[in-house]
Amino acid sequence: MQALKILLLSAYDAQSHRYWHQQLATQFPQHAWQILSLKDRYFAWRMGGNALSFKAQFDAQLKADYDVVIATSMTDLSTLLGLYPHLAKRPKQLYFHENQFAYPVNQQQQGLLEIQLRSIYSALVADCLWFNSSYNRDSFLTGVKRLTKKMPDGIPGDLNQSLHNKSKLLPVPIADDCQPLHRNHPCKTHIEVVWNHRWEHDKGPETLLEVLRLCMAHPEIKFHIIGQQFRLTPPAMQQIIAQHASQCLTLGYIESRTQYIQTLQQADVVLSTAHHDFQGIAMLEAVACGCIPIAPQRLVYPALYPRNHLYPSTPENPQQEAQAIVAILQQPEKLNPVAINCSWPQLQSRYADFLQ
């Protein structure tokens, strides 16, 4: 493969976004990478002003020449190409870790219409749109169609078709350190469930709380509640800390990657209660480490896991979801390990095409 000068822009550099581009640079060291990123904080400002922030922090780097431009979908690519028109002459790839049409409704969210429109502009100026799952792609295209139907006039008639025509699927590869251990636990008398998601409202902490409440009657079920934490902790997670710590073998974020992988390898089941997941990397990592997945029958999960690993989706009723989860946990012998198809060996050639 010809060595390339690649500009990669990550406008809201969340943990999963760093996971992706750091692996890219590691797996393709023959290329000259210029990775420019903005911190994952001040969401509304990042979405509205990231082009200004990129110019303020990285003006010299953006004035340089590159062979390929890659941007995450939160990047205001259309404005950046206006500020740096020489970049418009290069192949431009827009990678969607998520889209702004499929998040749970947050009444505190400001400027959602402007954010959605800006993502459409970026998609229009990109040469190719890459999505980490079919759910992500389909919810984006459906969201664009629904939004533009509400507009009074002035929408290009071929907008949706043109976006669809340049849309492709390319999952985030799971890191090579996610490997199962060949384990036998002849003396193990309990089942270990890992919940390894961000401690935020969109990951369904209310359902998790109800699961723990029900499992007080099942001391053989133990938990590892891990995942990224933030300054504000959802009330349900606060209750878990205060009332259910004794049920947890691990409670809190694990800083060490090595220790995190070891925790996944020793667990038996990985649980999702998410209201939003576009690929579910945390789940896929755990599955790659040997955990059996249990997930809601919604979002990306029906495309990833067998039906008997999915519980009925009733996000408005956490108690009902918790009852379904605990019923599955009480019969783990009915579940089998699941293979994933997004390791680096499986995706290396597709990413080589992506970069070219």
N, C-alpha and C positions, 0 to 999 in steps of 0.2 A: 504494500500500500504506500502510495506517495505521501511523504511527510507534508503536513498542512499547518498553516498558522490559523488557529481557531480562537475566535472570541466567544466566550460563553457568559451570558448575563443571567444572574439569578436575583430578581428584584425583591423577593421576600424569602430569604435563605433559611427556610425552616429545616429541621433536622433531616427529614426525608429528602429534601432537595439537595442538601450537602452530601448525604449518603449516595445519591445518584451521581453528582458531578465529580466527587472525589474518586469514585470507582472508575468513571470514564477516563479520567486523567491517568489513573494507575494502570488500567488495562490497555491503554493506547499511548505508551510513553514516547513513541516515535514522533508524535505531533508536538508542536509548540503551542501550549495552552496559555491563554490569557483569560483567567476566570475572575470576573468582577461581580461582587455580591453586596447586597444591603442587608442589614440585620433584620431578623424576623420580629419586629416590634412596631408599635404605632401603625396598626394595620391600615386604617383609613388613609393616613398620610402616605404610606408606602404605595398603596394602590393609586392614589391620585397624583403623587408627586415624584414617583421614582425616576422619571426621566430627568427632572431637575437635580435629584440627588446623585444620579450617575454622573451628570455633567459637573456637579460641584466637587465630587470626590475623585473622578477618574477621567478628567477631560483629556489629558495627554494620551492615556491609553486608548481612548475612543477615537482619537484623531489618527491613530496608526492604521496601517492597512492589514487586512486579513483575507484568508482564502474562504472561510466559512464563518457565518454568524449563527450561533445557537442561543435561543432565549427561552426561559421558562414563561409560561402563559401569563404570569402575573406582571411581566415586564411590559411597559408601555412602548412596544416596539415601533409603532407608527410615528410617535413623537420623536423617538431617538433617531429614526432614519431621517426625519426632517432636520434635526439638529446636526446630524453627521451624514450628509447625503452620499458620501463615498461608500458607506456601508450598504446602501441600497443596491449597489451594483454587484454585491456578492450573494451567493446562495444563502437563504435565510430559513432556518428551521425553528419552528415554535413547538416546544414540548409542554404538554399538558399533564402535570401531576394531578391537577384537579380543575374544575371549572366553576365559574361564579354563578351558575344557574341551578346547581344541585345541592346547595348547602341547606341544612335545616333553617327555618325562619328564625331570625334573631331580631327582635323588636328594637334592639339598641343599634343595629347596623345602620350607618348613615351612608348616603350616596350610592346605594346599590345599583341604581339605574346607570349612573355614570360609569361605575366599575364594569358593568356588563357591556355597555357600549364600547368602552375602551378595549375590552377583550375581543370584540368583533373587529374593530379597526386593526388590531395586531394580527388577527387571523387573516384578514384580507391582504395585508402587505407581505405576509410570510409566503414562501414558496411551497412549504409543506407543513402540515399539521400532524404531530405525532401524539398519540394518546396512550396512556399506560394500561387502558382496558377498554373493552367495547362498551361497558357501562358509562365510562367517562365520555367517550366519543358520542354515544347516542344521547346522553342527557344534555351535552353541550348543544348538539344540533337541534334537539327538541326545544331546548330553552331559547335558542336564537329564533326559531320559528314562532314560538309563542309570543316572545317579546315583540318581534317586528309586526306581528298581526295586530298588536294593540296600537301601533303608530298610525297617525292619520294619513300620512302620505310620504313620498320620497324614499321608498325602500326599493333597491334594485330587485328586479323580478327573479334574477338567477342567483340571489345571494346564498340561499341554503344549498343549492346544487353545487355552486362553485366551491363552497367550504367542504361539502361532502366529498367532492372529487379529489381534493388534495389531502384528505384525512387518511392516516395510516395508524396501525396499532404497533406499539413497541413497549412492552412492560419494563419496569425498572428491574434489573437483574438482582437477585439475592446474593449477598456477599458469600465468598468462598468459605468463610469460617463457619457457616451454618451447616453443620454436618451432624447426623445422629451418632450417638454412642451405642455400641453393642452392649446392651445392659440386661442384666438379670437381677431382679430384686426378690429373691426367695423369701426374705423376712419382711418385705414391705407390706404393711397392713392398712395403708391409706392411699388415696388417690390424690395427686397433686395437680391443681388447676392453676394455670398462669393467665393473668389478665395484664397484658403488656402494652397498654395504650396511653395516649396523652390524657392527663387528668383534666379534661374539659367537658363541657356540657354536651358536645356533639358525639361523645363516645359512650353515652348511655350510662352514666354512673348510677342513676336511680335504679335501673334494672340490676346492676351489680350489687347494690345495697340490699335489694330484696332477695337476691340469691344467697347472700351471706346470712340474712335473717333466717331463711328457710333451712340453711345448712347448719344452723345451731343444733338442730335435731339429728344431724349426721356428722358426728365428730370424725368419721373416717375420711371426710373430704376436707383437704387443706388447700390453702391458696398462696400464690405468689402474686401480689398486686404491685406491679412495677410499671414503669413508663414515665415519660417526661412530665415534670411538674412545673407550675408557674406561680407567680406571686399571688394570684387569686385562686383559691381551691374551691371547687364546687361544694355546696352544702352536703350533698350525698357522700362525697369523699371525706369530708370532715367527720361525718357520722361514722363512717367505716373506721377511721383512725381512732375515734373515741370509744366505739362500742364493739368492734370486731377484730381488734389487733390479735387477740389470742387465737383466732382461727387462721392466722396468716404466718406462713414460714418466712415470707419476705413481705415487707410493707414499705414501699418508698422507691424512689428512683435509684437504679444501679449505675454508678458512674463508670465503672470498669467494663469495657466491652468484653473482656475475657470472662469476667464473673457473670455478666449478663448471658452470654452464650452457655455457660455451664448451668445456669439456672434453667434455661430452656431445655437443655439436654436431659436434666434430671426430672423435669415435669412430665406428666402423662397427657394432659389435655390443655389446649389453648382455647380461651373463650373470648368471643367478641359480643359486645352489646351495642355496637356502634349505630348511630343514626346517620352517619356519613363516613364512607370509605370508598375511595375511587380505585384502589388496588389492594389495600390492606397489607402493607409490607410487614408490619409487626406480626400479623397472623402467619404470613408466608415464611418469615424467618423461623418462627416456632415450629411450623410444620416441617420445614427442612431439617430442623434439629430433632425431629422424631415425635413431636406432639400430635395428638389427634385433635382436629379442629371441631369446634361447635360454634355455629354462627347463626345470625338471623336470616330468614328467607327474604332478603332484600339486598339492595345495593349491588355490589360486584359479586357477592358470595355465591349466588346460584350458578354462576359461570365457573366457579373454582372448585366447589366441594359437592360431594354426593348429597342427594336429597335427605338421607337419613341423618346427616350431620347438621341439618338446618332445622331450627325451631320456628314455629309460626311467628310472623312479624306483627306485633301489636305494640308499637313504640309508645302509644298513648296510654298503655296499661302495663307498667313495669311489673306489677304483681303477677299478671298472667304470663308474661315472658319468663319471669323467674321460675314459676311453677313448671313451665315446659323445659327449661334448662336443667333444673334439678331432677326431673324425671329421666332425662337422658343421662345425667351423671350417675344415677343409681343403677344404670345398666350399661356400663362402658364396654362390656363384652360384645355388644351389638355393633360397635364402631370399629373400623379398621384404619390403619395408617393410610395416608393419602400422599400420592406423589405430586410434586409441583413441576412445572415446565418453564421456569424462568430463572434457571441458573446461568452463570456466565458462559459455560461451555455450550449451552443451548442457544444463547443469544449473541454470541461474539460476532458471527458473520453478519447478522442483521444490524448490529451496531456499526460494523465497518461500512456497510452501505449507507447508514444514517449519516456518518461523518463525511462520506464522499459526496 
